[in-house]
Amino acid sequence: MITDEIRAELFSCQDLKYRDFHSKLMPDYNKNNIIGVRSPQVRSIARAFSKREDIDEFLFELPHKFYEESNVHGFIICGFSDYDKTVKYLDDFLPYVDNWATCDLLKPKAFPKNKDRLINDIDRWLESDKTYTKRFAMGMLMAHFLDEAFKEEYLEKIYTLRSEDYYLNMMKAWFFATDLAKQWESSVKVIENNLLDRWSHNKAIQKAIESYRITDEQKVYLKTLKIK
């Protein structure tokens, strides 16, 4: 079975010291389900197996047992050039994504040239009750719609989200810290008007202040907007 072959290939690259290090970055994840393979090696394995005619057998076998198997799956999807195929496989895969690292490695090749269609799928994913489907949608809005495709209305899609989940709120803060660097005039209004929850508000300011893309003058102003 192709899944067994992929697993054997991953274990042949196992680095237990790296596994111990990486598991500390994912404290909520079961360490026993982490093999310990560095991302370039996982990506290389994904590239090699993506050419197999029986790859769907692996892609349809969800959920995967090991963290790196999920990452192989994610890298394979990201290599698809067809937008419809990418979204179809993502819709099957996203409900089984159970950690921030797998979620954030998803950078589909088909998305940049299909932004007119992507924004509708982002809206759909934002409505999901799955933490990492929602985080993925937030990440895609941040990656593809804060530059030339930016519209001020997109900010509302993020600041109106309310959650007690740390990983969603961290992405929300990351989104606005990035937006402050790229679309200052629009995003600073969100901060000035306290439209974010308190934690995300303060974390967004903290992350923006740490950014080299924010001017010293802007950083001084942002510090005055912290919620005590």
C-alpha positions as CSV (number, residue, x, y, z in Angstrom):
1,M,0.0,0.0,0.0
2,I,1.2,3.5,-0.9
3,T,0.5,4.7,2.7
4,D,2.9,2.1,4.1
5,E,5.5,3.2,1.6
6,I,5.2,6.9,2.5
7,R,5.4,6.0,6.2
8,A,8.5,3.9,5.7
9,E,10.1,6.7,3.7
10,L,9.3,9.2,6.5
11,F,10.7,6.9,9.2
12,S,13.9,6.5,7.2
13,C,14.4,10.3,7.6
14,Q,13.6,10.3,11.4
15,D,15.5,12.6,13.6
16,L,14.5,12.1,17.3
17,K,16.2,15.2,18.5
18,Y,14.3,17.2,15.9
19,R,11.1,15.5,17.0
20,D,11.7,16.5,20.6
21,F,12.4,20.1,19.5
22,H,9.4,20.3,17.2
23,S,7.0,18.7,19.7
24,K,7.6,21.7,22.1
25,L,6.3,24.0,19.4
26,M,3.0,22.0,19.4
27,P,2.3,21.4,23.1
28,D,-1.3,20.3,22.4
29,Y,-0.2,17.6,20.0
30,N,0.5,14.0,20.9
31,K,4.3,13.6,20.6
32,N,3.9,9.9,19.8
33,N,2.3,10.9,16.5
34,I,5.3,13.0,15.4
35,I,8.0,11.0,13.6
36,G,10.6,13.8,13.5
37,V,11.2,14.7,9.9
38,R,12.3,18.2,8.7
39,S,10.1,20.1,6.3
40,P,12.4,20.0,3.3
41,Q,12.5,16.2,3.5
42,V,8.8,16.0,3.9
43,R,8.3,18.2,0.9
44,S,10.7,16.1,-1.2
45,I,8.8,12.9,-0.3
46,A,5.5,14.6,-1.2
47,R,6.9,15.7,-4.5
48,A,8.2,12.1,-5.3
49,F,4.9,10.3,-4.4
50,S,2.7,12.9,-6.0
51,K,3.6,11.4,-9.4
52,R,2.3,8.0,-8.5
53,E,-0.9,6.9,-10.2
54,D,-2.2,5.4,-6.9
55,I,-1.7,8.6,-4.9
56,D,-5.4,9.1,-4.4
57,E,-5.4,5.9,-2.3
58,F,-3.2,7.9,0.2
59,L,-5.1,11.2,-0.2
60,F,-8.5,9.5,0.5
61,E,-7.2,7.7,3.6
62,L,-8.2,10.2,6.3
63,P,-7.3,10.9,9.0
64,H,-3.6,10.0,8.9
65,K,-1.8,8.5,11.9
66,F,1.3,10.7,11.9
67,Y,1.8,14.4,11.7
68,E,4.3,14.2,8.8
69,E,1.8,12.1,6.8
70,S,-0.6,15.0,7.0
71,N,2.1,17.3,5.9
72,V,2.9,15.1,2.9
73,H,-0.8,15.3,2.1
74,G,-0.8,19.1,2.4
75,F,2.3,19.5,0.2
76,I,0.8,17.3,-2.5
77,I,-2.4,19.4,-2.6
78,C,-0.4,22.6,-2.7
79,G,1.3,21.3,-5.8
80,F,-1.9,21.1,-7.9
81,S,-2.2,23.7,-10.6
82,D,-5.9,23.3,-11.2
83,Y,-8.0,25.4,-8.9
84,D,-11.1,23.2,-8.8
85,K,-9.1,20.1,-8.0
86,T,-7.2,22.0,-5.3
87,V,-10.4,23.1,-3.6
88,K,-12.0,19.7,-3.9
89,Y,-9.1,18.0,-2.1
90,L,-8.8,20.8,0.5
91,D,-12.5,20.4,1.4
92,D,-11.8,16.7,2.1
93,F,-8.5,17.4,4.0
94,L,-9.2,20.5,6.1
95,P,-11.6,18.9,8.5
96,Y,-8.8,16.5,9.6
97,V,-6.1,19.2,10.1
98,D,-5.5,19.2,13.8
99,N,-2.6,21.5,14.4
100,W,-1.3,25.0,13.5
101,A,1.8,23.8,11.7
102,T,0.1,21.6,9.2
103,C,-2.5,24.4,8.7
104,D,0.1,27.1,8.1
105,L,2.2,25.1,5.6
106,L,-0.8,25.1,3.2
107,K,0.1,27.5,0.4
108,P,-1.7,26.2,-2.7
109,K,-0.1,26.9,-6.0
110,A,-3.4,27.4,-7.7
111,F,-4.6,30.3,-5.5
112,P,-2.7,33.5,-6.7
113,K,-4.2,33.4,-10.2
114,N,-7.7,32.7,-9.0
115,K,-8.4,35.3,-6.4
116,D,-11.8,36.1,-7.8
117,R,-12.9,32.6,-7.0
118,L,-10.8,32.2,-3.9
119,I,-12.5,35.0,-2.0
120,N,-15.8,33.1,-2.1
121,D,-14.2,29.9,-0.8
122,I,-12.5,31.9,2.0
123,D,-16.0,33.1,3.0
124,R,-17.2,29.5,3.0
125,W,-14.2,28.3,5.1
126,L,-14.6,31.1,7.6
127,E,-18.1,29.7,8.3
128,S,-16.7,26.4,9.3
129,D,-16.9,25.1,12.9
130,K,-13.5,23.5,12.5
131,T,-10.7,25.5,14.1
132,Y,-8.0,24.9,11.5
133,T,-10.4,25.3,8.5
134,K,-11.2,28.7,9.9
135,R,-7.5,29.5,10.6
136,F,-6.6,28.4,7.1
137,A,-9.2,30.8,5.6
138,M,-7.8,33.7,7.7
139,G,-4.3,32.9,6.5
140,M,-5.4,32.8,2.9
141,L,-7.1,36.2,3.3
142,M,-3.9,37.6,4.8
143,A,-1.7,36.0,2.1
144,H,-3.7,37.1,-0.9
145,F,-5.9,40.1,-0.1
146,L,-3.8,42.6,1.8
147,D,-1.9,44.0,-1.3
148,E,-3.3,45.0,-4.7
149,A,-6.5,42.9,-4.1
150,F,-7.2,44.6,-0.8
151,K,-10.7,45.9,0.1
152,E,-11.5,47.5,3.4
153,E,-14.5,45.3,3.8
154,Y,-12.2,42.3,4.2
155,L,-11.2,43.5,7.6
156,E,-14.7,43.0,8.9
157,K,-14.5,39.3,8.0
158,I,-11.7,38.9,10.6
159,Y,-12.5,41.4,13.4
160,T,-16.1,40.1,13.7
161,L,-14.9,36.6,14.5
162,R,-15.2,35.7,18.1
163,S,-13.5,32.7,19.7
164,E,-11.9,31.5,22.8
165,D,-9.4,29.4,20.8
166,Y,-5.8,30.5,21.2
167,Y,-4.8,29.5,17.6
168,L,-7.6,31.4,16.0
169,N,-7.0,34.5,18.1
170,M,-3.3,34.3,17.4
171,M,-4.0,34.2,13.6
172,K,-6.3,37.2,14.0
173,A,-3.6,39.2,15.7
174,W,-1.1,38.1,13.1
175,F,-3.5,39.2,10.4
176,F,-3.9,42.7,11.8
177,A,-0.2,43.1,12.5
178,T,0.4,42.3,8.9
179,D,-2.4,44.6,7.8
180,L,-1.0,47.5,9.8
181,A,2.2,47.1,7.9
182,K,0.5,47.0,4.5
183,Q,-2.8,49.0,4.8
184,W,-2.1,51.3,7.8
185,E,-4.9,53.8,7.3
186,S,-7.6,51.1,7.2
187,S,-6.3,48.8,9.8
188,V,-5.4,51.4,12.4
189,K,-9.1,52.4,12.5
190,V,-9.9,48.8,13.7
191,I,-7.4,49.3,16.5
192,E,-8.5,52.8,17.4
193,N,-12.2,51.7,17.5
194,N,-11.5,48.6,19.6
195,L,-13.2,46.3,17.1
196,L,-11.1,43.3,18.1
197,D,-11.4,41.3,21.3
198,R,-9.0,42.6,24.0
199,W,-6.4,39.8,23.7
200,S,-6.2,39.9,19.9
201,H,-6.1,43.7,20.0
202,N,-3.1,43.8,22.3
203,K,-1.3,40.9,20.6
204,A,-1.7,42.6,17.2
205,I,-0.2,45.7,18.6
206,Q,2.7,43.7,20.1
207,K,3.4,41.9,16.9
208,A,3.2,45.1,14.8
209,I,5.6,46.9,17.2
210,E,8.1,44.0,16.7
211,S,7.9,44.4,12.9
212,Y,10.5,46.2,10.9
213,R,7.8,47.2,8.4
214,I,6.2,49.6,10.9
215,T,7.8,53.0,11.3
216,D,9.1,54.2,14.7
217,E,6.4,56.9,14.7
218,Q,3.7,54.3,14.1
219,K,5.0,52.1,16.9
220,V,4.9,55.0,19.4
221,Y,1.3,55.6,18.4
222,L,0.3,52.0,18.6
223,K,1.7,51.8,22.2
224,T,-0.9,54.4,23.2
225,L,-3.7,52.2,21.9
226,K,-3.1,49.2,24.1
227,I,-6.0,48.1,26.2
228,K,-5.1,47.7,29.9
